[in-house]
Amino acid sequence: MGSWLLFFAYFISVVGCTIGLACTLQARHASGRTRLAWQVLAAVSIGGVGIWLMHFLAMLGFTTPGMPVRYDIFRTWLSAVLSVSAVFVGLVVFGVGTRFARLRLVGAGLITGLAVNLMHYTGMWAVNVKGGITYNTGLVALSIVIAVVAATVALWFTASVDHFALRILAGVVMGIAVTGMHYTGMGAVRVQLDAAAPDPAGVDVFSFLFPVFVLAGLALAIPISAVLMASPTPAAAPPPPGPAGDEDKEPVATARS
């Protein structure tokens, strides 16, 4: 379908990841049920839109000349559930505060990066063709490394920077993790077609992708609205106002009679 599909899939990934990372930042400065709600919104945005929807948009470009490609609907939805769940676990590990911050960052980056891979290869498990699909082991390993490293960098940006443009950059980096992993993983695919094989079972990608795309757009409206209405995070909030000109004054001693 041309290079436009790559850029469109990447754009969708960046949007989902940027909104999800914004929710992640809010979660780091919240507590209790509020923190959990932010983490759920972040997991849906990153896992459901940034990873899962991006994958199946990009799969529009996967064809077998003259032969049908079908998708097992149960495995397709399973890949969505696994993606959102695994990202949620990674965000919980990321947590809040400063204790063991580096260790938690590495753990969260590892889990989130592996969530990208888990979704991809579960989604590919749903693909049915007239023949079989195998993978190049080296490229599969490279796809894992790309996802884990870029996811870790994106989470580090989210926790460390206090500038809107750099937070957008975090979403761009996370989009690179997802898209780079996807196309590296697709580079690992080896398809052995068999014209004598029966037609594959399942549904065409177009039969479920459009309604899912609409639902994803509606689902993103919730975290976008929540982020826009949220109070500034402590790191980004301005210092509390004080009496004008009093900031640098030393206290004045008064004499007692």
Solvent accessible surface area in square Angstrom, and as a share of the most:
residue,aa,sasa,rsa
1,M,117,0.52
2,G,54,0.52
3,S,77,0.50
4,W,144,0.51
5,L,7,0.03
6,L,71,0.35
7,F,132,0.55
8,F,74,0.31
9,A,0,0.00
10,Y,53,0.20
11,F,120,0.50
12,I,18,0.09
13,S,0,0.00
14,V,22,0.13
15,V,46,0.26
16,G,0,0.00
17,C,0,0.00
18,T,24,0.14
19,I,28,0.14
20,G,0,0.00
21,L,6,0.03
22,A,30,0.24
23,C,0,0.00
24,T,4,0.02
25,L,11,0.05
26,Q,28,0.12
27,A,3,0.02
28,R,46,0.17
29,H,82,0.36
30,A,21,0.16
31,S,77,0.49
32,G,57,0.55
33,R,218,0.79
34,T,77,0.45
35,R,72,0.26
36,L,91,0.45
37,A,55,0.42
38,W,28,0.10
39,Q,13,0.06
40,V,69,0.39
41,L,37,0.18
42,A,0,0.00
43,A,1,0.01
44,V,53,0.30
45,S,1,0.01
46,I,1,0.00
47,G,0,0.00
48,G,16,0.15
49,V,5,0.03
50,G,0,0.00
51,I,2,0.01
52,W,7,0.02
53,L,4,0.02
54,M,1,0.00
55,H,3,0.01
56,F,0,0.00
57,L,9,0.05
58,A,6,0.05
59,M,2,0.01
60,L,21,0.11
61,G,40,0.38
62,F,32,0.13
63,T,98,0.57
64,T,7,0.04
65,P,116,0.73
66,G,89,0.86
67,M,46,0.21
68,P,37,0.23
69,V,18,0.11
70,R,72,0.26
71,Y,3,0.01
72,D,41,0.21
73,I,72,0.37
74,F,145,0.60
75,R,68,0.25
76,T,0,0.00
77,W,114,0.40
78,L,53,0.26
79,S,0,0.00
80,A,15,0.12
81,V,91,0.52
82,L,54,0.27
83,S,0,0.00
84,V,40,0.23
85,S,55,0.35
86,A,18,0.14
87,V,0,0.00
88,F,56,0.23
89,V,76,0.43
90,G,0,0.00
91,L,3,0.02
92,V,73,0.42
93,V,50,0.29
94,F,6,0.02
95,G,14,0.13
96,V,44,0.25
97,G,44,0.42
98,T,120,0.70
99,R,180,0.66
100,F,130,0.54
101,A,44,0.34
102,R,210,0.76
103,L,128,0.64
104,R,45,0.16
105,L,28,0.14
106,V,91,0.52
107,G,22,0.21
108,A,0,0.00
109,G,0,0.00
110,L,85,0.42
111,I,49,0.25
112,T,1,0.01
113,G,0,0.00
114,L,74,0.37
115,A,1,0.01
116,V,2,0.01
117,N,8,0.04
118,L,76,0.38
119,M,1,0.00
120,H,3,0.01
121,Y,50,0.19
122,T,13,0.07
123,G,0,0.00
124,M,4,0.02
125,W,134,0.47
126,A,0,0.00
127,V,10,0.06
128,N,39,0.20
129,V,15,0.09
130,K,23,0.10
131,G,37,0.36
132,G,33,0.32
133,I,42,0.22
134,T,70,0.41
135,Y,77,0.29
136,N,59,0.30
137,T,111,0.64
138,G,51,0.49
139,L,55,0.28
140,V,34,0.19
141,A,52,0.40
142,L,86,0.43
143,S,0,0.00
144,I,60,0.31
145,V,84,0.48
146,I,50,0.25
147,A,0,0.00
148,V,27,0.16
149,V,86,0.49
150,A,13,0.10
151,A,0,0.00
152,T,29,0.17
153,V,57,0.33
154,A,0,0.00
155,L,1,0.01
156,W,121,0.42
157,F,33,0.14
158,T,4,0.02
159,A,42,0.32
160,S,63,0.41
161,V,21,0.12
162,D,77,0.40
163,H,109,0.48
164,F,156,0.65
165,A,57,0.44
166,L,71,0.36
167,R,61,0.22
168,I,63,0.32
169,L,67,0.33
170,A,1,0.01
171,G,0,0.00
172,V,45,0.26
173,V,25,0.14
174,M,1,0.00
175,G,0,0.00
176,I,88,0.45
177,A,0,0.00
178,V,3,0.02
179,T,11,0.06
180,G,24,0.23
181,M,1,0.00
182,H,4,0.02
183,Y,75,0.29
184,T,23,0.14
185,G,0,0.00
186,M,33,0.15
187,G,37,0.36
188,A,0,0.00
189,V,18,0.10
190,R,104,0.38
191,V,50,0.29
192,Q,90,0.40
193,L,74,0.37
194,D,68,0.35
195,A,76,0.59
196,A,96,0.75
197,A,23,0.18
198,P,116,0.73
199,D,103,0.53
200,P,21,0.13
201,A,77,0.60
202,G,42,0.41
203,V,55,0.32
204,D,55,0.29
205,V,11,0.06
206,F,121,0.50
207,S,71,0.46
208,F,13,0.05
209,L,8,0.04
210,F,145,0.61
211,P,64,0.40
212,V,13,0.08
213,F,68,0.28
214,V,68,0.39
215,L,110,0.55
216,A,12,0.09
217,G,45,0.43
218,L,116,0.58
219,A,36,0.28
220,L,17,0.09
221,A,51,0.39
222,I,112,0.57
223,P,3,0.02
224,I,60,0.31
225,S,50,0.32
226,A,25,0.19
227,V,38,0.22
228,L,141,0.70
229,M,156,0.70
230,A,30,0.23
231,S,87,0.56
232,P,90,0.57
233,T,6,0.03
234,P,91,0.57
235,A,62,0.48
236,A,43,0.33
237,A,41,0.32
238,P,105,0.66
239,P,115,0.72
240,P,119,0.75
241,P,135,0.85
242,G,47,0.45
243,P,93,0.58
244,A,103,0.80
245,G,53,0.51
246,D,60,0.31
247,E,130,0.59
248,D,139,0.72
249,K,141,0.60
250,E,142,0.64
251,P,124,0.78
252,V,133,0.76
253,A,97,0.76
254,T,117,0.68
255,A,107,0.83
256,R,230,0.84
257,S,164,1.06
